[in-house]
Amino acid sequence: MRRLLVLGAAVAAVGLVAGTGLAGGPAPGVMVAGGGVVAPGGAVRYVAYTRGAGTVVTAVLTASGRTARWGWLKGSYGVPMIAFDGTTDGLTSDGKTLVLASPPYTGPPPYSAAVSHFAILDTRTLRLRTAVSLRGMFAYDAISPDAKTLYLIEYMQDSDQIRYRVRAYDLAAHRLLRRVVADPQEWADSMVGSPIARATGPGGRWVYTLYANPGAPFIHALNAVQRKAVCIDLPWRGSDEWLTKMQLTLNGNATRLVVHPRGGNAVLVVNTKTLRVLP
């Protein structure tokens, strides 16, 4: 069982990430206003912010800052944050679908008292396509390239730590699948850790997330097409604090996943074909 890494002081569940973007708590939360999320190609940025009892979603042209279109949703939503470095997500690889999430539950345990909401929008109209409500504490993780599967992090709390597991929600059937998306070689279907950085492969097929863990960091490799996952344990020799400064970058043909400090050289390299760390 991987141990929980506590990353400094807590950050608000909504709004901009303060400082380095690292925080304690089970999930990075959502971004309200701020930079939102940039569409593939970089021409459009989607920003969500609250207005009264609802949420306004805008498509902003990055070149001019002009609002190209906007939509309105009932309830409170933000752009999902998927790593404590401030990375946001919620878009399919073709840019046609946007997922917004409600702010995470901040009340006392158990998490079964929470209700998590997700809104799936058509980016061409910014109208609601599907609404998802689940009892429990769930956070956005990824969406399949065909926008048919929503991947969620389900958080659970026992006596001494917060555990999580990856679940798949079938958007066509409107149901949460029973089977947990887990590495078949792992003895447990739940994990513990804090997401530090994210990289997504071509077409959104593979999604890689670096998780911090004292003495046992790992990369969670999610096959967003086949609903499968592999955990890649990292032979980390640096400090836990240094790990929180790492980024994930794919090389030009996406055959190598590089762990490196921002603007620095490779510290570890993973072969994306074998999902093994290169010597």
C-alpha positions in Angstrom: 0.0 0.0 0.0 1.4 3.3 -1.0 1.7 5.9 1.8 0.1 9.4 1.6 2.3 12.4 0.9 1.2 15.6 2.6 2.2 18.5 0.5 2.2 21.6 2.7 -0.7 23.8 3.6 -4.1 23.4 2.2 -5.3 25.3 -0.8 -8.9 26.4 -1.5 -11.0 24.0 -3.5 -11.8 26.7 -6.0 -9.9 29.6 -7.5 -6.4 30.0 -8.6 -3.7 27.8 -7.2 -1.5 29.8 -4.8 2.3 29.8 -4.9 3.7 26.6 -6.3 0.2 25.0 -6.8 1.0 22.3 -4.3 -1.5 21.5 -1.5 -2.6 19.0 1.0 -5.9 17.3 0.8 -7.3 14.5 -1.4 -7.8 16.4 -4.6 -6.4 19.5 -6.4 -9.9 20.8 -6.8 -11.3 23.0 -9.5 -10.3 26.3 -11.0 -13.0 29.1 -11.0 -12.1 32.0 -13.3 -8.3 32.2 -13.7 -6.7 30.7 -16.7 -9.2 27.9 -17.3 -8.1 25.3 -19.8 -6.7 25.8 -23.3 -8.1 23.8 -26.2 -5.9 21.7 -28.5 -4.2 24.0 -30.9 -4.1 26.8 -28.4 -6.6 29.1 -30.2 -9.4 29.0 -27.5 -9.4 29.1 -23.7 -12.4 27.9 -21.7 -13.0 29.7 -18.4 -15.8 29.0 -15.9 -16.9 31.4 -13.1 -19.8 31.6 -10.8 -22.7 34.1 -11.2 -25.4 33.9 -8.6 -26.8 30.4 -8.5 -25.1 29.3 -11.7 -21.9 29.1 -13.7 -21.0 31.1 -16.7 -18.7 29.3 -19.2 -16.9 31.3 -21.8 -14.8 30.5 -24.9 -12.1 33.1 -25.1 -9.9 33.6 -28.1 -6.3 33.5 -26.8 -4.9 35.8 -29.5 -7.3 38.7 -28.8 -8.8 38.0 -25.5 -12.3 38.4 -27.1 -15.2 36.2 -25.9 -16.3 34.1 -28.8 -19.3 32.5 -27.1 -20.7 31.8 -23.7 -23.1 29.5 -21.9 -24.8 29.2 -18.5 -25.3 26.3 -16.1 -27.3 25.9 -13.0 -25.1 25.1 -10.0 -21.4 25.8 -9.1 -18.8 24.3 -11.4 -15.1 24.9 -12.3 -12.5 23.6 -14.7 -10.9 20.4 -13.2 -7.4 20.6 -11.9 -5.7 17.3 -12.2 -2.3 17.9 -10.6 -0.9 20.1 -7.8 1.3 21.9 -10.2 -1.8 23.8 -11.4 -2.4 21.7 -14.5 -6.0 21.9 -15.7 -7.9 19.5 -18.0 -11.4 18.5 -19.0 -11.2 18.5 -22.8 -11.2 15.6 -25.2 -8.3 15.4 -27.6 -10.4 16.7 -30.5 -11.5 19.7 -28.4 -15.2 19.0 -29.0 -16.2 18.1 -25.4 -15.5 19.9 -22.2 -16.0 18.5 -18.7 -16.6 20.8 -15.7 -16.7 19.6 -12.1 -18.3 20.9 -8.9 -15.9 22.0 -6.0 -14.9 19.0 -3.9 -16.5 18.1 -0.7 -14.9 19.9 2.3 -17.1 18.6 5.1 -16.1 16.0 7.7 -15.8 12.3 6.9 -17.3 10.1 5.8 -17.0 11.0 2.1 -20.2 9.0 1.5 -22.0 12.1 2.7 -20.8 14.1 -0.3 -22.4 14.4 -3.7 -20.2 15.1 -6.7 -21.5 16.8 -9.9 -20.0 16.9 -13.4 -21.3 18.7 -16.5 -20.3 17.5 -20.0 -20.6 20.3 -22.5 -20.5 20.6 -26.3 -17.7 23.2 -26.9 -19.3 24.4 -30.2 -22.4 25.6 -28.4 -21.3 25.5 -24.7 -24.7 23.8 -24.0 -25.1 20.9 -21.5 -24.9 17.5 -23.1 -24.9 15.3 -20.0 -25.1 15.9 -16.3 -23.6 13.4 -13.9 -24.3 13.3 -10.1 -22.7 10.7 -7.9 -23.0 10.1 -4.1 -19.5 10.2 -2.6 -16.3 12.2 -3.2 -15.2 12.0 -6.9 -12.8 14.1 -8.8 -12.2 14.4 -12.5 -9.2 12.3 -13.9 -9.6 12.1 -17.7 -12.1 11.6 -20.5 -11.8 9.1 -23.4 -11.0 10.4 -26.9 -14.5 9.5 -28.1 -16.1 11.2 -25.1 -17.9 8.0 -24.1 -16.0 7.2 -20.8 -15.5 9.7 -18.0 -12.6 8.6 -15.7 -13.0 9.7 -12.0 -10.9 9.5 -8.9 -13.0 8.1 -6.0 -11.7 9.1 -2.6 -12.2 6.9 0.5 -11.0 7.5 4.0 -10.1 4.9 6.6 -8.7 5.4 10.1 -5.3 6.8 9.2 -5.1 7.8 5.5 -7.0 8.9 2.4 -7.1 6.3 -0.3 -8.3 6.6 -3.9 -9.2 4.4 -6.8 -9.9 5.1 -10.5 -13.5 4.5 -11.7 -15.0 4.6 -15.1 -18.4 6.2 -15.8 -20.1 5.1 -19.0 -21.6 8.3 -20.5 -23.7 6.5 -23.0 -25.3 4.2 -20.5 -25.3 6.8 -17.8 -23.9 4.6 -15.1 -20.8 4.1 -13.0 -19.1 0.8 -13.9 -18.5 -1.6 -11.0 -15.1 -2.7 -12.1 -12.3 -0.5 -10.7 -9.7 0.7 -13.3 -6.6 -0.8 -11.6 -3.2 -2.4 -12.5 -3.9 -6.1 -12.6 -0.4 -6.8 -11.1 -1.2 -4.7 -8.0 -2.5 -6.6 -5.0 -4.9 -3.8 -4.0 -7.4 -1.9 -6.2 -6.8 1.4 -4.2 -3.8 3.6 -4.0 -2.5 6.6 -1.9 -0.5 9.5 -3.2 -0.7 13.1 -4.5 -0.8 14.0 -8.2 2.2 16.2 -9.1 2.2 16.4 -12.9 0.4 15.2 -16.0 1.3 14.3 -19.6 -1.2 13.1 -22.3 -0.2 11.0 -25.3 -1.3 11.5 -29.0 -5.0 11.4 -29.5 -5.6 11.2 -25.7 -5.2 7.5 -25.7 -2.7 7.3 -22.9 -2.8 9.6 -19.9 0.2 9.7 -17.5 0.1 11.1 -14.0 3.1 11.4 -11.7 2.2 10.7 -8.1 4.3 11.6 -5.1 4.8 9.1 -2.3 7.6 9.2 0.4 10.1 6.6 -0.8 7.8 5.1 -3.4 6.7 7.6 -6.2 5.0 6.2 -9.2 3.4 7.1 -12.6 -0.2 6.1 -13.2 -0.5 5.2 -16.9 -4.2 5.2 -17.9 -5.3 3.7 -21.2 -8.3 5.9 -21.7 -9.5 3.9 -24.7 -9.4 0.4 -23.2 -10.3 1.3 -19.6 -7.0 -0.1 -18.3 -4.2 1.1 -16.1 -0.6 0.4 -15.2 1.3 1.7 -12.2 5.0 2.3 -12.9 7.1 2.4 -9.8 10.0 4.9 -10.0 13.5 4.2 -8.7 13.6 7.7 -7.1 16.9 8.8 -5.4 16.1 12.4 -4.7 14.2 14.0 -1.8 10.5 14.0 -1.6 10.5 17.8 -1.8 12.5 17.7 -5.0 10.0 15.2 -6.5 7.2 17.8 -6.2 9.2 20.1 -8.6 9.1 17.4 -11.4 7.3 17.7 -14.7 6.3 15.0 -17.3 7.1 15.5 -21.0 6.7 13.2 -24.0 9.3 13.2 -26.7 8.4 14.0 -30.3 7.1 10.5 -31.3 5.7 9.8 -27.8 8.0 6.8 -27.3 9.7 8.3 -24.2 8.1 9.8 -21.1 10.6 12.1 -19.4 10.6 13.1 -15.7 12.5 16.3 -15.3 12.5 19.6 -13.3 10.9 22.6 -15.1 13.5 23.7 -17.8 15.9 21.0 -16.7 17.4 17.7 -17.9 15.9 14.3 -17.7 16.0 12.6 -14.2 14.1 9.4 -15.3 12.9 8.2 -18.6 10.0 5.7 -19.2 9.6 3.6 -22.4 6.0 4.1 -23.3 5.9 0.9 -25.3 7.0 -1.3 -22.4 5.9 1.0 -19.6 9.2 0.4 -17.9 11.8 2.8 -16.6 14.9 2.8 -18.8 18.2 2.1 -17.1 
